[in-house]
Amino acid sequence: MKAILSYVLAALLIVSSASAIQQLPPSTMDADCAELGYDFAVAQWDYMGSSYVKIDEAGGYTTNVVGDNQEANWTSSTSIAGVIVATANETHDYNGVASSETVEADGIAKITMCGRAPSSPGDGITGSHNLIGPGAGVPEFSTLTLGAAVALGLLGVLYLRKH
């Protein structure tokens, strides 16, 4: 009976682990950059009231934006392939490799910095972006998987104590 229970729990663990892996939708930053031909987003800054606020930033990058909703000075620790500046009415794409630049537009609402993978033709950017999180296919473990893992662990401890 214990052997059957062990096999059932092992089967549950395998099935629930395999079904728990799901592809999460891409972040808004990645979608914005992909729409204009970039491979991934480096950072997103939104203008809120009187300053820029960092909304998200990919791993391996340090970015900064200062200015107002008419002119923004941005910097990055690694070269950026392009910067997307969104206003209420239009989107501007500042294309080219740089690690700092000043962008101007009337009513800047959002600044998204984009990158290209090293294999992309053109810019040769070698920076990496975060491969963990939305869009990366990271496993999301269910409560069933956790329960099965705990049960199997307890069965293993009981088995070892008997021998």
C-alpha positions as CSV (number, residue, x, y, z in Angstrom):
1,M,0.0,0.0,0.0
2,K,2.8,2.4,0.9
3,A,4.5,1.6,-2.4
4,I,1.4,2.5,-4.4
5,L,0.9,5.7,-2.4
6,S,4.5,6.6,-3.2
7,Y,4.1,6.0,-6.9
8,V,0.9,8.0,-7.0
9,L,2.5,10.9,-5.2
10,A,5.5,10.8,-7.5
11,A,3.2,10.8,-10.6
12,L,1.3,13.8,-9.2
13,L,4.6,15.7,-8.6
14,I,5.8,15.0,-12.2
15,V,2.4,16.0,-13.8
16,S,1.9,19.1,-11.7
17,S,5.4,20.3,-12.2
18,A,5.2,19.9,-16.0
19,S,1.9,21.6,-16.2
20,A,3.0,24.5,-13.9
21,I,5.5,25.8,-16.4
22,Q,3.9,28.5,-18.5
23,Q,5.0,31.2,-20.8
24,L,4.1,34.5,-19.3
25,P,3.2,37.4,-21.7
26,P,6.0,39.9,-22.5
27,S,6.2,43.0,-20.4
28,T,4.9,46.2,-21.9
29,M,8.5,47.5,-22.3
30,D,9.5,44.5,-24.4
31,A,6.4,44.8,-26.5
32,D,7.0,48.6,-27.1
33,C,10.6,47.9,-28.1
34,A,9.7,44.9,-30.3
35,E,7.1,46.9,-32.1
36,L,9.9,49.2,-33.4
37,G,12.3,46.4,-34.2
38,Y,14.4,46.2,-31.0
39,D,15.1,42.9,-29.3
40,F,14.3,43.8,-25.7
41,A,13.7,46.7,-23.3
42,V,16.4,48.0,-21.0
43,A,14.4,50.4,-18.9
44,Q,11.2,52.4,-18.7
45,W,10.8,55.8,-17.1
46,D,7.5,57.7,-16.7
47,Y,7.2,61.4,-16.2
48,M,5.0,61.9,-13.1
49,G,4.3,65.4,-12.0
50,S,7.7,67.0,-11.8
51,S,10.2,64.2,-12.4
52,Y,10.9,60.9,-14.0
53,V,10.2,57.7,-12.1
54,K,11.8,54.4,-13.0
55,I,9.0,51.8,-13.7
56,D,11.2,48.9,-14.7
57,E,14.8,48.1,-15.5
58,A,16.5,45.0,-17.0
59,G,19.2,43.2,-15.0
60,G,22.8,44.3,-15.9
61,Y,21.8,47.9,-16.6
62,T,21.8,51.1,-14.6
63,T,19.9,54.0,-16.1
64,N,18.8,57.4,-15.1
65,V,16.6,60.1,-16.6
66,V,16.3,63.8,-15.4
67,G,14.5,66.7,-16.9
68,D,10.9,67.8,-17.5
69,N,8.1,66.8,-19.9
70,Q,9.7,68.9,-22.7
71,E,13.4,67.7,-22.5
72,A,14.9,64.7,-20.8
73,N,18.6,63.8,-20.3
74,W,19.1,60.0,-20.0
75,T,22.2,57.9,-19.2
76,S,22.9,54.2,-19.2
77,S,25.8,52.2,-17.9
78,T,25.7,50.2,-21.1
79,S,25.0,51.4,-24.7
80,I,21.4,51.6,-25.7
81,A,20.3,50.7,-29.2
82,G,17.3,53.2,-29.2
83,V,15.1,55.3,-27.1
84,I,11.3,55.5,-27.5
85,V,9.8,58.8,-26.3
86,A,6.0,58.6,-26.0
87,T,3.8,61.7,-25.6
88,A,0.0,61.9,-25.4
89,N,-0.2,62.2,-29.2
90,E,2.8,60.5,-30.8
91,T,5.9,58.3,-30.4
92,H,9.4,59.3,-31.3
93,D,12.1,56.7,-32.0
94,Y,15.7,57.9,-31.3
95,N,17.7,55.2,-33.0
96,G,21.5,54.7,-32.5
97,V,24.0,53.4,-30.1
98,A,24.7,55.7,-27.2
99,S,25.0,55.7,-23.4
100,S,23.6,59.2,-22.9
101,E,21.5,61.6,-24.9
102,T,19.1,64.5,-24.6
103,V,15.6,64.0,-26.1
104,E,13.1,66.7,-26.8
105,A,9.3,66.4,-27.4
106,D,6.2,68.3,-26.3
107,G,4.6,66.6,-23.3
108,I,6.9,63.6,-22.7
109,A,5.0,60.9,-20.8
110,K,7.2,57.8,-21.1
111,I,10.8,57.0,-22.1
112,T,11.7,53.4,-23.0
113,M,15.3,52.4,-23.6
114,C,15.8,49.5,-25.9
115,G,18.6,47.1,-26.8
116,R,19.5,44.5,-29.4
117,A,20.9,41.0,-28.8
118,P,24.6,40.7,-29.7
119,S,23.6,38.6,-32.8
120,S,21.5,41.4,-34.2
121,P,23.1,43.1,-37.2
122,G,24.1,46.7,-36.7
123,D,24.8,47.9,-33.2
124,G,26.9,45.1,-31.7
125,I,25.6,45.8,-28.2
126,T,26.9,43.2,-25.8
127,G,24.8,44.0,-22.8
128,S,22.4,41.5,-21.5
129,H,18.8,41.8,-20.2
130,N,17.0,40.1,-17.5
131,L,16.2,36.5,-18.5
132,I,14.1,35.9,-15.4
133,G,10.5,37.3,-15.2
134,P,7.8,38.1,-17.6
135,G,8.4,36.5,-21.0
136,A,11.2,34.3,-19.9
137,G,9.2,31.0,-19.4
138,V,10.0,30.9,-15.7
139,P,8.2,28.0,-13.9
140,E,5.3,29.0,-11.8
141,F,4.8,26.3,-9.2
142,S,1.3,25.5,-8.0
143,T,0.1,24.6,-4.5
144,L,-0.4,21.1,-5.7
145,T,3.3,20.8,-6.6
146,L,4.4,22.2,-3.3
147,G,2.1,19.8,-1.4
148,A,3.3,16.8,-3.4
149,A,7.0,17.8,-2.8
150,V,6.3,18.1,1.0
151,A,4.5,14.8,1.0
152,L,7.3,13.0,-0.8
153,G,9.9,14.6,1.5
154,L,8.0,13.3,4.5
155,L,7.7,9.8,3.0
156,G,11.4,9.9,2.4
157,V,12.2,10.8,6.0
158,L,9.9,8.1,7.3
159,Y,11.5,5.5,5.0
160,L,15.0,6.5,6.2
161,R,14.0,6.4,9.9
162,K,12.7,2.8,9.4
163,H,16.0,1.7,8.0
